[in-house]
């Protein structure tokens, strides 16, 4: 069972994972994401019938300890979800793997306070500004006034070129299955039942608009017939039902009880002009 406590420093709810506080600090967008991002289905993208879905695992590719971030005592789950999703999308698009900074992304969207962030703000920042490398800024510093001068220019190399808002689980799964570079990026509610994992490794459910942000790079079909997202968390590699920083998230986590947390998919990234393996689109043509 997950014990939800309140942090004296921030006033935010938190859980203990691996002996450290992990703040639950994804802030609901109140519809902002829908207005900012193009809708997946209405933009002409196909939605696969469930009879045509198939399992997709990238644990062999993204399964090492270096792929799971640890937000430590900060409320930067949105920064971790955004940086981790963009990193994976770049690799799937043929770019060189470069670990990206959750601290830098969080600094762009937290308003100068460690009070969490809105997922749609993170996508907006990744499209407009980008994010720097983990080598330049790691988990921290988390405030814009503390960012090194080199980070701003470096951010322009690592940006999201296109993303969509997904209004249903079917849209999200279809995007992951049909778009080769797609990575999911979303919020959901962590409640007292969250770490009551079932026998398949699916997290417990709670009602609410979403207080935590993660991403998913795969899809699995369970023996009981449920389709689930292979979710990568930001609470360290040793956390979770599999001891690898991952957990399964199902449709109810994202779209149940009339509560829809911010759910989107990154589908294309910009080219890094300093990466010889990722040439400009014009040259490739």
N, C-alpha and C positions, 0 to 999 in steps of 0.2 A: 504494500500500500504506500502511496505517496503522501507524505505529510506536508501540507501547504502552510508555510509560515510567512510572516511579514518582516521585511528587512527594516531595521531601525534607521539605516543610512538613507534609504531611498523611499521607503513606504510601499515598495513593490512586493508582491508575493514571490516566494522563492521555494526551491526544494534543495535538499542536500543530495548531492551525487558525487561519489568518490571523495567524500569528506569536505567538499567545497560547496559554497552557496552558488546555485545557478538561478539567477533572477528570471522570472517569467515576465518578459518585457516586450512582447509584441503588442503593439497598440492597434486596435481595430481602425480601419480607414473610414468607416461610415459612408461607404459608397465611392470614395475618391478613386480607388483603383479602377472601378468600372468606367469612370469618366475619362481616366487618363490612358489606359491601355485599350488597344483594339480588342473587341470580343472575338474569340476564336471562331465560333461557328458562323456568326454574322459576317465575318471577313472572308467567307468562302472556303474555309478549311473543312475537309470531310470529317465525319464522325462515324467510326466503325461500329457496326452492330456487335453486340457482345459475343455472338457466335463466331466472330472472326478475330477475337482477341487472342493473344499468345503471350506466354511468359517471356520476360526480358530481364536478364540478370547481368549486372556489370561489376559484381563483387570481385571477380578476378582482376579487372582493370582498375577499380577504385577501392580495393579492399584493404590496403595497407594502413598502418597506424597514422601515416602522414596525411591521409585523406580525411581524418576525423578531427575536427577542431574542438577546442575546449575554451569556452567563453569565460571560465574562471569566475571571479566574483562580479563581473560586469553584466549589464543588461544588454549585451550585444548579440543576442540570438539572431536578430534580423541582419546584422552585419555578417555573422557567420553563415547564415543561410544564403545571402546574396553572393558573398565572395566564393563560397564553396560551390554554388550552382554555376556561376560564371566560369570558374576554373574547369569544371567538368565539361561544360559546353565547348570551351575552347579546345580541349583535347579531342573531343568527339569530332570537331570541325577540322582536325588535322594540324592544329597549332601545337607548338612545343609546350609541355607542361610547365606552368609557372604558378607556384603557390601564391595566392592573393590575400590581401590583408582585411580581416574583419574589423580591426580597430580603425583603419582609415575610412572604410565605408561607413561605419557607425558614427565617426566624427562628423561626417557630412550631413547626417540626418537626425542627430539627437538634440539639437538646439542648445548645445553647451551644458547639458545636464545628463547624468547617467540615469535616465528615466525611461529607457526603452525607445522604440521607434516604430514607425508605420511601414509596412512592407511596400506599399505603393511608392513611398518616398525613396526607398532603397532602389527600386527599379528605375525611378526617375533619375536618381543620381548615377546609376550604372549606365544609363543611356546618354546622359548629358556630360558627365564628368569622367566616369570610369573609376577604377580603384587601383591603388598601387600594389607593389609586390609585398609579400610577407617579410622579405629580407629588409625592406625599407621601413615598414611599420608592421609589427606583429599583432598580437592580441591587444596591446596598448602601445602608445597613448590613445585615448579614446575621444579627445577633444580637438577641435579644429585649430585652436591656438597653439597646440603642442605638436602639430604635424611638421615634419622637416620640409624645407623648401623643395627638396628633390621630389617629394611625393606628388605635387600638383602636376608637374610635367609627365611623370611616369604614369599617372592615371590615364592619360590620353591613349596609351597603348592598349589598355584592357577595358573595353566597353561592350555593352550589349547593343546590338544593332536592331533586334526585333524581339518582341515578346507579346503575348496575348493574355487576356483575362479569360479564365475558363469558368463557365457558369454551371457546369455539371461534372460529375465524376467521369461520365462517358467522354466528354470533351477533353478532359485532362489526360485520360488514358490513351485516347486516340492520338493526341499530339505526341505523346511519348513513343507510341508505336509507329507512327507514320512519318515523323520528322527526325531524321538521323541524329541531329545535334541537340535535340530537345532535352531540357532538364526542368523538372517541376520545382516550384518555389512557393511556399504557402504558410498560412498560420492555422493553428487549431488550439483547442482548449485542453490544457493540462489541469486535471482535477485530482482529488484524493484517490481515485481509482486507477490513475494512469499507469503506475508500475505493477498493477495486478495483471501481468501478462497472461494471456491464455496459453494453451499447450502449443500453439503454433508460433507464439512470439508476437501476437497482436496486442497493442496497448489497450488499457481500459478506456472507457468513454466518459465524457462529461459534457454537459450543455454549456454553451457560451460562445461568444463571437471570436475567440482566439486570443490566447495570451502567450503563445510560444511560436517561433518560426523555425522551420526546417526545410529540407529539400528532399527530392527523391530522384534516383537515377535508374530505377528498375521497377518491374511489376512481377508479382508472383500469383499463381493460382493455388489456393490451399486445398487440402483434401476435403474440406467441407463445402467446397464450391465458391468460396469468397475470393474475389480479386482484391489484392492489397498492394500498396505502394511500398517499395523498399526504401525506407526513410533513413537518411543520415542525420544524426543529431549533433548537437554542439556541446555535449557534456563529457567529452573525453572518450578514448577508445575502449576503456574497460567497462563502460556503462552498457546496460541493456540486456535483453533476454538472451542474446547470442554472445555477449562479452566482446563485441566488436564495434560499439558505438551506434549500432543500428537497431531499428524496431520496425515492425509492420504497422502501417496505418491503413484503415479501410475507409469506405465511402462515408460511413457514419461520422467519422472524425471531422470530415470537411463539410458535409452537406446535410446533416441530420437536423431535425427539430426546427427547421426554418432558419437556423443560424448558419450563415455562410461566411466563413473567414476568408481573408484575401487568398485567392487561389490563382496562380498564373503559371505560365511556362515560358522560359527563355528558349527561343528558337533559332537565333542567329547572333553571331558576335562580329565585331569589327576585326580587320586584319591588324596584326602587330607588325609595323614597318621594320622593326629590328629583328624579326624572326625570319631567317632565310627559308624555313620550311613552310611559311605562311605568307606567300607573296601577295601583292595587291591584286584585287579582282581583275583589273584591266590587263595586267601582265599575264594572268592565268588564262584569260580569254584569247 
